[in-house]
């Protein structure tokens, strides 16, 4: 590719694979917990509606889980192929953290996933419920280790550099680094919120199609209760995360805000819209609200916020990009709050399932949670630049020595393969959610059921498949 360096191509390739990967674990985390709630409600109330919804969403969960595993493996290999110098430098920290994720979370998920998907009629209800809980717990443990690794790269501590390599000296400090609690809370909440919007969109779509059943109503109602509870909480967590970022990565906050000049004693305005110009060191066409930037970022009406000019040009993130990715995330967040509040207002007036404009909005907001996650991830990772380990190792020093041609060809292969493979997977998921949730009788013959097991047990020994009745005479 003309005019693009090998470093930029390596970053694009990694960003492309992560953008594909991150949406699947997000839905996996949310759906796993949702399935636990559905099964718990079924065991408690014995209402077949929850059992039917459990089986409806289990199929979608299985497809999504498979795509998450495949996309994650590809992403992990890039640490050794495209970022070998980073792996050599920081592998003493990131390698064990990723290994812990496999040894704990992945094994936990894999160990109980089969029981969860195929054991409904083969184990007792208590054991099956326990398996569902373990799968959900595994998704959360996986997120914990991955975010511990990423957070350490953002706010590194608990290490020493010996002979040009990072050596961990305090694993508790490595794992519980300053930004880890905020990132973990923010990301897991985002996963729950994205899943709630996805489930709500499916329910609203079926309502608009005339599938007004108790299952669809229950699905939509549960999703809207979750959205109402979690969307405002996410804003509070985002604010706490922002304060932490201002303390440890002030250049990132300055880039996000499009704030250039740090004048002592003056407050910072909130720039709603504008176009940060990195070359001219200014934000063009800025629409500002005086003092509000200081109030949000420091909780002080006259609080001082550092500007990008306070940092050397080579240490500045790309404000043009993160300024807008952040606003996409925040704008969608407030729309999610609107969905929750409007849903509550309609619920109180007994119009939740009949207001078609609201149902159309729910359908439109279906992918909003995933888009917000992608926008937030881009803000976080591009805002960390030019560092791969903040303040310790620059990205330019982390990339492998590959040619532009090699990275161009592999990027093309990735794009074609990903759109083919995961395009098929997403299409399958959409077909599954497009099917109306129907009644599920666990006593009916189905793959993996006890009836099928009994069928094959009868032919497990010689002549056991023969009937005990005498053959009919012609």
Protein Blocks (a to p, Z undefined) as FASTA:
>chain_A
ZZiafklmmmmmmmmmmmmmmmmmmmmmmmmmmmmmmmmmmmmnopaklmmmmmmmmmmm
mmmmmmmmmmmmmmmmmmmmmmmmmmmmmmmmmmmmmmmmmmmmmmmmmmmmmmmmmmmm
mmcfklmmmmmmmmmmmmmmmmmmmmmmmmmmmmgghiaceehiacdfblklmmmgmklm
mmmmmmmmmmmmmmmmmmmmmmmmmmmnopacfklmmmmmmmmmmmmmmmmmmmmmmmmm
mmmmmmmmmmlmmmmnopabdcehiacdddfbdcddfklopaehiacdehklmmmmnopa
kbccddfklpcfklpccfklmmmmmmmmmmmmmmmmmmmmmmmmmmmnopmmmmmklmmm
mmmmmmmmmmmmmmmmmmmmmmmpccfbghkacfklmpccddfklmmmmmmmmmmmmmmm
mmmmmmmmmmmmmpccddddfkbccehiaklmmmmmmmmpghklpcfbdcddZZ
